[in-house]
Amino acid sequence: MFKRFPPKITTSEALTAHQLAGLQWTVQHAFDYSSFYREHLTAAGITPGDITCLDDLRRLPFTTAADLAADYPFALRAAPFDDLVRIHASSGTTGKRKVLCYTRKDIADWQDMFARCYELAGLTCQDRVQIAVGYGLWTAGIGFQQACEHFGALAVPVGPGNLELQTAFLIDLQSTVFCCTASMGLLLAEEVQRRGLRDKLNLKKIILGAERSSAAMLDTMRHCLGIDEIYDITGLTELYGPGAGLSCREDNGIHYWADYYILEVLNPLTLKPVAPGEIGEMVFTTLCKEGAPLIRYRSRDLTRLLEGPCPCGCMLPRHDRILGRSDDVVIFRGVNIYPGQIDEVLRQIPGIGSEYQLLLDHTPDGRDAMLVRVERSRNGGGPPDELLTRLIIGGIKHTMLVSCNVELLQPGTLPRSEGKTKRVFDRRCFE
Ligand code: ZN
């Protein structure tokens, strides 16, 4: 399956040994070269020699975005400046940017990881890869481009936006792969449809990064652009950047590069591992990152691990799509509710639009009550109101084991925003 950028291991036993060696190296390296990690490890009573098996990972202290902000800008730096060749930065939750340092080897490792994504997506050196994501401090543009060149395909670095130029280059240069956010892919699809350009394109694949996509968006892209293959690429700046994993071609979740990092999925409230298949927060520990290693870095992103071998033949492990942020978790009648689960339920039901709200309240007798407000789809169609309501209630009961009420709304009723839309309103009183 992989000829040029294969995993560093071929069996799960070898993966365990590889991860242990990487964990031991990382803890020693962080202890030796980072004052931040040395202090944190020492405060937790850990010395590098204490790591003798993979379970010892659980003894290590967590690292958070707040740690990066507290020690801005070079918080996790674990290499002398002489060895650093680049920084990238992303916006931080507390207003401070997160700045991450890279050595030459980090850049090389990142290219290898990302090139493996291109290989898994079935690209060849004949492909022309039009890159329509941001350049600059972000990891996106340069990440897609350097890996494309490293892989040996032809990079067409257009950058974000500029639909006119994107369309012109898709036609003139006959680009075969388009890398973008889901919103951009949708805009392009609608533009190509509106101008009747589909037959002039040579587009084969889309690689989506950075943003969650809905089934409706993907359908529009497939239909308007005449393509079959759409891949999601994962990654975050703290973990090199995009290229940390790619969605399976058989749509069985996302294969992630476990030979470069350990992924834990933990209950965000107890910080203990969730049961197999349950949703939890993604926590990352890198195995060979020099400039800014991660030790149990809490990403706040939610997903679940997918068990067992994948029919596509790729032996690297899998996790589900990103299902939201742990900051958004609410407890309802003793059950953890992740808004992403509501997305998951709604996207499987026909006749529903893209917007919804979740209202939590107390009934007069003090019980938790949940109301899901859902817009009907703009295209019309779908089942009549009564059946649609029953499908939503049944889907939520089945997936999240809770009962709710449903209010159906006309398309366009709920507020939109260009940034992050607030969808959960918790009006319960806890005094
Ligand atoms: Zn697969």
Residues whose N, C-alpha, C, O or C-beta is under 5 A from the ligand:
A	BS01	ZN	C248 N252 C310 C312 C314
